[in-house]
Amino acid sequence: MRGGDATHSAGGEDAGVGMTSARTRERLRRRLIAAGIRNGDVLDLLSRLPRHRFVDEALASHAYEDAALPIGHGQTISQPYTVARMTEALLEPRRPQAILEIGTGSGFQTAVLASLARRVYSVERVAALLETARRRLAELRLRNVRLRHADGGLGWPEYAPFDAILVTAAPPGIPRALVQQLRIGGCMVLPMGLGAEQVLVRLIRTPEGYTPEILEPVNFVPLLSGLA
């Protein structure tokens, strides 16, 4: 399943009210800065994008808390700090133009990436999540995204090589099939490991293979194979 091509918009006009208001979002921004996020573009996006539109209406009042929230099908929308940290890490080596995302989920991380890159390719194994994310991205006029219902562990080789790859679920080790879809010098950011032993890893592909760097402990759902 693939989306179309068009210009992209950040959807910042959705200001929200009450617990989704600009004041609430500014508090989130301050918390992210206090937690160590430094990239100004990332901070602007996390305080501007309407995260409350990426969760169920019953959870909208919690959208700007720094917490993960359930989105159904055993999946979660990552806490804002995690989204910011992974995005910042992905941008640090060089600003990518073409990004592969493994695990579309709610579509929120996709929206962040689409606001920063020329093109985002996002793969999701759960069809119902993909269709909901597709609708949300269209509502925000983020049309520089292609979506696919497929096994994320296989990537999207038809559009490889990518400048960067972001994985939003944890495999037990480095997924070699995804490394092969990175450009030489490209960056992949992913959680890795099982249970309480997970760490966030950034790796740079080299002509000989890749160079990994462990960033910090994390807690993600496992990367599953197959379709749902």
Secondary structure, DSSP 8 states (H G I E B T S, - for coil): -------B---TT----GGGSHHHHHHHHHHHHHTT---HHHHHHHHHS-GGGGS-GGGGGGTTSSS-EEEETTEEE--HHHHHHHHHHHHSSS--SEEEEE--TTSHHHHHHHTTSSEEEEEES-HHHHHHHHHHHHHTTB-SEEEEES-GGG--GGG--EEEEEE-SB-SS--HHHHTTEEEEEEEEEEESSGGG-EEEEEEEETTEEEEEEEEE----B---S--
